[in-house]
Amino acid sequence: MRLFREKEWLFSLLVISLVLWLIFLGNSPLRDWDEGTVAQVAREIWRAPFGSMHWLYPTLGGEPYHNKPPLMHLLIAWTYSIGGVNEWTTRLPGAVLTALGVPLLYLVGCLLFNESLPALFAALVYLTMLPVVRHGRLAMLDGTTITFFLLLLFFLLKARQNRRYALGVGFCLGLITLTKGMMVLPLGAIACLFLIADRQFALLKSPYLLMGMFLGNAPAIAWFLAQWQHYGENFFQVNFQAQTFNRLTQSVEGHSGPIWYYLIEIIKYSFPWLLFLPGGFYLAWKKRHTSGSRLIIIGTIVYLGTISLMRTKLPWYVMPIYPFLALAIGAKLSEIWQNDHFKGRSLAIFLAIISIAGLGGCVYFFIKKEPILIVMSIVLAISMGIAAWLVKQRDRKFIPVLFSGMYLVLALLMSSQSWIWELNEAFPVKPVAELIRANVSPGTQIYTSFGYSRPSLDFYSDCKVTAATVPVLQKMLSNKSYLLLDNEALQQINLTGSTIIGSAKEFTLISP
């Protein structure tokens, strides 16, 4: 009976997570830097002649791409071959793989806690965390990396019962390496420290684990060796030095922040589950002799400590911390459900504040004329208000109300075109890209007066659009190059002998 119930929960979690990650997945343009870059590398792999080695030696704008191994780019190229090049096919592989992390976390939780309730609550918390859903839907590498890590933990825990499962550990490490390179080091260290803390010393010497490490990591090692043989020292200087170790000691491209940067990120985007996090950590410390608590403590301290000490700070670096937080919160919610032991007054006040914030959001989005976000705010206000009332009544049913309310809130947010709010930081690329595509041959070098180059514009225009100063733009025009100018630069540059092709979104395309 218990096994049947677990299978039911597993299937239900799979369905509801796929719905949340796939709903209106292609309703917004690709985001700058990560999405634009990943999509362009994948498209160049897809366009390469059949039988070429482009899949092994990917390029970005025709130049060697050394940033990350190409597993995700290959998966996206495969979806391009089936469904064409668009936002939906670009995001599909990462979204599906990230969604699979929800039922995987449930399985991991069952093995850690030896009961299904805290595992179920942990999976539902992970499902309804805004950063997990939002970044998992983007064409990025982090959600997929987390899913491979959860699969690694599943194999590691199952190997306690059957050593053959240890084979899978090495393959998961190889998949993490082929997805996000040196991210395998902190995640592998967490797994190793957990094994030691859990006194699984026999597993460390298991021939299945050693064989899995060899076979699973062989493709990743072969890929790095192939890059070194093909590109020489330049590959290691870019991949290892510039893209990996420099981020530990330097602020790469100005992305810096204080040591508490990621704590602020967690606080900003983890409500309402943040309210249960201190209690979850206290419970983990109190039960630190158990496997679940050991993993929560080791994973949180090692990973959060590592990224906090790095000089380069980017919001998505914090993503792998969320499974550990979800496990801690899930255990705490399970204790509340089983023992009815919680601080009703303070929790009710915080939930009431979130409800009031939802009402404020309703007014704001009404002014902005965003109907979906108005409904989202109403759902948030009602669900948090009901939860606050139930907490005041000391009714444990506030927990399913929180889960269902947050799921509906996130579903509505993902149904809108506001879930990628970074798109509002600069001009819309698609109208400008359409102007370029209609008038310029693919692969042409274009120079722009905009403050920085945008990978999404390169992708949509199918050209290389490089930012430059006004003197450089004037020189490039004399050298018979195309220019993309904003209104201010248009007044400063001598256009004698040039042709204005057209305008879009306050940008004018100039041909020599």
PEDA-V769889 format. One record per residue. N is the residue number from 1. PSI is psi in whole degrees, 0 to 359 (NA if undefined). NEAR is the number of other C-alpha atoms within 8 Angstrom. Layout:
# PEDA-V769889
N & PSI & NEAR
N & PSI & NEAR
This chain:
# PEDA-V769889
1 & 316 & 4
2 & 319 & 5
3 & 319 & 6
4 & 318 & 7
5 & 320 & 8
6 & 321 & 9
7 & 323 & 8
8 & 313 & 8
9 & 320 & 9
10 & 313 & 11
11 & 317 & 9
12 & 317 & 8
13 & 321 & 12
14 & 314 & 12
15 & 309 & 8
16 & 331 & 8
17 & 318 & 12
18 & 320 & 11
19 & 312 & 8
20 & 323 & 11
21 & 337 & 13
22 & 346 & 11
23 & 125 & 9
24 & 42 & 7
25 & 328 & 13
26 & 23 & 10
27 & 358 & 10
28 & 149 & 8
29 & 163 & 8
30 & 145 & 8
31 & 154 & 11
32 & 159 & 11
33 & 273 & 9
34 & 304 & 9
35 & 314 & 13
36 & 320 & 16
37 & 312 & 13
38 & 317 & 11
39 & 320 & 13
40 & 319 & 12
41 & 317 & 14
42 & 320 & 12
43 & 323 & 11
44 & 327 & 11
45 & 315 & 14
46 & 324 & 10
47 & 341 & 6
48 & 146 & 8
49 & 145 & 5
50 & 133 & 4
51 & 354 & 4
52 & 170 & 7
53 & 22 & 6
54 & 330 & 9
55 & 332 & 9
56 & 327 & 7
57 & 75 & 9
58 & 159 & 12
59 & 161 & 12
60 & 111 & 11
61 & 30 & 8
62 & 351 & 5
63 & 149 & 6
64 & 136 & 8
65 & 109 & 10
66 & 2 & 8
67 & 304 & 7
68 & 154 & 10
69 & 159 & 10
70 & 21 & 11
71 & 309 & 8
72 & 322 & 10
73 & 324 & 12
74 & 320 & 11
75 & 319 & 9
76 & 319 & 15
77 & 323 & 12
78 & 318 & 9
79 & 329 & 13
80 & 321 & 14
81 & 339 & 8
82 & 313 & 6
83 & 7 & 7
84 & 174 & 8
85 & 110 & 8
86 & 177 & 8
87 & 321 & 12
88 & 313 & 9
89 & 331 & 14
90 & 320 & 13
91 & 345 & 14
92 & 309 & 14
93 & 313 & 12
94 & 322 & 16
95 & 315 & 15
96 & 314 & 11
97 & 321 & 11
98 & 319 & 14
99 & 326 & 12
100 & 340 & 12
101 & 335 & 11
102 & 303 & 15
103 & 331 & 12
104 & 319 & 12
105 & 326 & 13
106 & 315 & 14
107 & 317 & 11
108 & 317 & 13
109 & 320 & 17
110 & 319 & 12
111 & 326 & 11
112 & 316 & 9
113 & 348 & 11
114 & 23 & 7
115 & 157 & 9
116 & 334 & 11
117 & 307 & 7
118 & 328 & 16
119 & 318 & 18
120 & 314 & 12
121 & 320 & 13
122 & 316 & 17
123 & 321 & 16
124 & 325 & 11
125 & 313 & 13
126 & 319 & 12
127 & 326 & 11
128 & 25 & 12
129 & 124 & 10
130 & 311 & 9
131 & 324 & 10
132 & 314 & 13
133 & 312 & 12
134 & 309 & 11
135 & 331 & 11
136 & 333 & 17
137 & 340 & 14
138 & 157 & 10
139 & 71 & 14
140 & 179 & 11
141 & 347 & 10
142 & 314 & 13
143 & 319 & 15
144 & 319 & 12
145 & 318 & 11
146 & 318 & 12
147 & 318 & 13
148 & 324 & 12
149 & 320 & 12
150 & 323 & 12
151 & 322 & 10
152 & 314 & 12
153 & 322 & 11
154 & 312 & 12
155 & 321 & 13
156 & 317 & 11
157 & 323 & 11
158 & 332 & 12
159 & 343 & 12
160 & 332 & 9
161 & 324 & 6
162 & 111 & 7
163 & 338 & 12
164 & 332 & 7
165 & 340 & 12
166 & 339 & 16
167 & 322 & 14
168 & 337 & 12
169 & 312 & 16
170 & 321 & 17
171 & 323 & 13
172 & 320 & 13
173 & 320 & 16
174 & 320 & 13
175 & 320 & 11
176 & 316 & 14
177 & 317 & 13
178 & 347 & 12
179 & 310 & 14
180 & 30 & 13
181 & 238 & 10
182 & 1 & 7
183 & 341 & 9
184 & 335 & 11
185 & 305 & 7
186 & 323 & 10
187 & 320 & 10
188 & 322 & 9
189 & 320 & 8
190 & 315 & 12
191 & 318 & 9
192 & 314 & 8
193 & 324 & 9
194 & 317 & 11
195 & 316 & 11
196 & 314 & 9
197 & 329 & 8
198 & 4 & 8
199 & 39 & 6
200 & 55 & 10
201 & 326 & 8
202 & 326 & 6
203 & 327 & 11
204 & 335 & 8
205 & 6 & 8
206 & 134 & 10
207 & 332 & 6
208 & 319 & 11
209 & 315 & 16
210 & 320 & 11
211 & 319 & 10
212 & 320 & 15
213 & 319 & 13
214 & 308 & 9
215 & 319 & 10
216 & 326 & 15
217 & 351 & 13
218 & 314 & 9
219 & 320 & 9
220 & 316 & 11
221 & 318 & 8
222 & 322 & 8
223 & 314 & 9
224 & 320 & 8
225 & 321 & 8
226 & 321 & 8
227 & 318 & 11
228 & 318 & 11
229 & 323 & 7
230 & 319 & 6
231 & 345 & 8
232 & 209 & 9
233 & 335 & 7
234 & 323 & 7
235 & 313 & 12
236 & 326 & 10
237 & 322 & 9
238 & 305 & 11
239 & 311 & 12
240 & 313 & 10
241 & 297 & 10
242 & 316 & 10
243 & 348 & 10
244 & 290 & 10
245 & 332 & 9
246 & 330 & 11
247 & 340 & 13
248 & 324 & 10
249 & 346 & 9
250 & 159 & 9
251 & 95 & 12
252 & 127 & 10
253 & 30 & 4
254 & 9 & 6
255 & 85 & 9
256 & 175 & 10
257 & 167 & 9
258 & 170 & 5
259 & 336 & 7
260 & 13 & 8
261 & 312 & 10
262 & 335 & 12
263 & 320 & 7
264 & 319 & 8
265 & 316 & 10
266 & 317 & 8
267 & 319 & 9
268 & 321 & 7
269 & 12 & 9
270 & 9 & 11
271 & 148 & 8
272 & 358 & 7
273 & 339 & 9
274 & 332 & 9
275 & 335 & 9
276 & 358 & 10
277 & 314 & 12
278 & 318 & 8
279 & 326 & 9
280 & 318 & 13
281 & 322 & 11
282 & 318 & 8
283 & 320 & 12
284 & 319 & 14
285 & 321 & 9
286 & 328 & 6
287 & 35 & 8
288 & 352 & 9
289 & 351 & 6
290 & 157 & 7
291 & 316 & 10
292 & 315 & 11
293 & 322 & 14
294 & 316 & 14
295 & 317 & 10
296 & 312 & 13
297 & 311 & 11
298 & 313 & 11
299 & 316 & 12
300 & 312 & 12
301 & 313 & 8
302 & 311 & 10
303 & 312 & 13
304 & 322 & 12
305 & 319 & 9
306 & 308 & 9
307 & 332 & 11
308 & 328 & 12
309 & 344 & 8
310 & 142 & 11
311 & 326 & 13
312 & 128 & 14
313 & 124 & 13
314 & 141 & 7
315 & 322 & 7
316 & 352 & 7
317 & 336 & 9
318 & 350 & 11
319 & 314 & 11
320 & 354 & 10
321 & 337 & 11
322 & 325 & 10
323 & 322 & 9
324 & 319 & 12
325 & 319 & 11
326 & 320 & 12
327 & 318 & 15
328 & 314 & 16
329 & 319 & 17
330 & 319 & 16
331 & 320 & 14
332 & 316 & 14
333 & 324 & 12
334 & 319 & 11
335 & 319 & 10
336 & 316 & 11
337 & 320 & 10
338 & 330 & 6
339 & 354 & 6
340 & 38 & 10
341 & 101 & 7
342 & 157 & 5
343 & 96 & 6
344 & 319 & 9
345 & 307 & 8
346 & 321 & 7
347 & 318 & 11
348 & 321 & 13
349 & 314 & 9
350 & 317 & 9
351 & 324 & 13
352 & 323 & 11
353 & 318 & 8
354 & 322 & 12
355 & 317 & 14
356 & 321 & 9
357 & 323 & 9
358 & 320 & 12
359 & 320 & 11
360 & 320 & 8
361 & 325 & 10
362 & 316 & 14
363 & 316 & 9
364 & 314 & 8
365 & 337 & 12
366 & 319 & 10
367 & 321 & 7
368 & 354 & 6
369 & 55 & 6
370 & 88 & 9
371 & 319 & 8
372 & 320 & 10
373 & 334 & 12
374 & 313 & 13
375 & 320 & 10
376 & 314 & 13
377 & 322 & 13
378 & 315 & 11
379 & 317 & 11
380 & 313 & 14
381 & 316 & 14
382 & 312 & 9
383 & 317 & 12
384 & 326 & 14
385 & 316 & 11
386 & 316 & 10
387 & 318 & 15
388 & 319 & 14
389 & 318 & 9
390 & 321 & 12
391 & 317 & 14
392 & 327 & 10
393 & 1 & 6
394 & 43 & 8
395 & 121 & 9
396 & 351 & 10
397 & 354 & 8
398 & 336 & 12
399 & 307 & 10
400 & 331 & 7
401 & 318 & 11
402 & 315 & 11
403 & 310 & 11
404 & 321 & 8
405 & 314 & 12
406 & 325 & 10
407 & 315 & 10
408 & 320 & 10
409 & 313 & 12
410 & 321 & 11
411 & 319 & 10
412 & 319 & 12
413 & 316 & 13
414 & 339 & 14
415 & 342 & 10
416 & 178 & 10
417 & 24 & 9
418 & 3 & 7
419 & 341 & 8
420 & 80 & 9
421 & 345 & 7
422 & 341 & 6
423 & 339 & 11
424 & 357 & 7
425 & 343 & 6
426 & 178 & 5
427 & 150 & 7
428 & 128 & 9
429 & 330 & 9
430 & 316 & 9
431 & 320 & 9
432 & 319 & 14
433 & 323 & 12
434 & 322 & 10
435 & 316 & 12
436 & 314 & 10
437 & 328 & 11
438 & 343 & 6
439 & 351 & 7
440 & 141 & 7
441 & 145 & 7
442 & 143 & 8
443 & 358 & 8
444 & 143 & 8
445 & 126 & 10
446 & 145 & 12
447 & 140 & 14
448 & 154 & 12
449 & 355 & 13
450 & 155 & 9
451 & 335 & 6
452 & 159 & 7
453 & 147 & 8
454 & 113 & 10
455 & 327 & 10
456 & 324 & 14
457 & 319 & 14
458 & 317 & 14
459 & 309 & 12
460 & 326 & 10
461 & 343 & 12
462 & 30 & 10
463 & 170 & 12
464 & 111 & 10
465 & 111 & 12
466 & 133 & 10
467 & 143 & 11
468 & 159 & 12
469 & 168 & 7
470 & 315 & 10
471 & 319 & 6
472 & 321 & 8
473 & 319 & 14
474 & 319 & 10
475 & 319 & 8
476 & 325 & 12
477 & 321 & 11
478 & 333 & 8
479 & 16 & 6
480 & 40 & 8
481 & 153 & 12
482 & 145 & 13
483 & 146 & 13
484 & 108 & 12
485 & 140 & 14
486 & 175 & 11
487 & 324 & 9
488 & 313 & 7
489 & 329 & 10
490 & 327 & 9
491 & 339 & 6
492 & 342 & 7
493 & 137 & 9
494 & 112 & 5
495 & 14 & 6
496 & 128 & 4
497 & 2 & 5
498 & 169 & 8
499 & 132 & 8
500 & 115 & 8
501 & 317 & 9
502 & 176 & 8
503 & 153 & 10
504 & 130 & 9
505 & 49 & 8
506 & 21 & 7
507 & 138 & 11
508 & 134 & 14
509 & 125 & 14
510 & 133 & 13
511 & 147 & 11
512 & NA & 10
